[in-house]
């Protein structure tokens, strides 16, 4: 089980496995053993349900990143089956890390909920799909995590009220997020964490930070502002083909992020007594009275 008194780090594999289960397995192992994250998260979509027929038949907006002739074919190529997600969950358990997945449509929500993960993520793009949110509130017993990128304050209020109405707000974690890939520093808007904490801190379980920026400095600042959950895209190689790789952390970056978040979390405390034990020797040696 996750330690909710600690900073919790999520390595968002998403579709960075390139549709290859061997790569997905390697990413789980590296994230768990080398990076020492808490959660490895994937994505589940039903492209024919999620996309309009026009979107499905259209070319990928960036052909260099395409894995198919059309955007629909591209999405189908990267999609993993429910049985493959079951295998991912088994591998996560084998490597002692928590499995999770984002869900983008009702079919995917039902499928991933059937695996009974500890948490399911709703991406910013889908946080107003109240039919899907309602299904999870009623049929899924774990935590629901929701990113609030490209979401108005009025829409935020509607989401929180929906979970309160369904008596599930205490299982809800909301994430400050800017939906861009990658996001410049001036668009990270870290003070949104403070606003969310002040506005909804008593209504939801916790506040998270989902970043698509470069480097790891902003995540440390997010910790000092009150975020408890930290989600970053993860890849084995930022030069690989695909939209998300450029805004992802490679293994050493993810390892340093997990290390630094935990160390800074431990440092963010007041002295338990006026003169700490570590100071006592120095006080006797150096203090001038």
Secondary structure by P-SEA (a helix, b strand, c coil): ccccccccccccccccccccaaaaaaaaaaacccccccbbbbccccccccccccccccccccccccccccaaaaaaaacccaaaaaaaaaaaaaacbbbbbbbccaaaaaaaaaacccccccccccccaaaaaaaaacccccbbbbbbccccaaaaaaaaaaaaaacccccbbbbbccccccccccccccaaaaaaaaaccccccbbbbbbcccccaaaaaaaaacccbbbbbbccccccccccccccccaaaaaaaaaaaaaaaaacccccccccccaaaaaaccccc
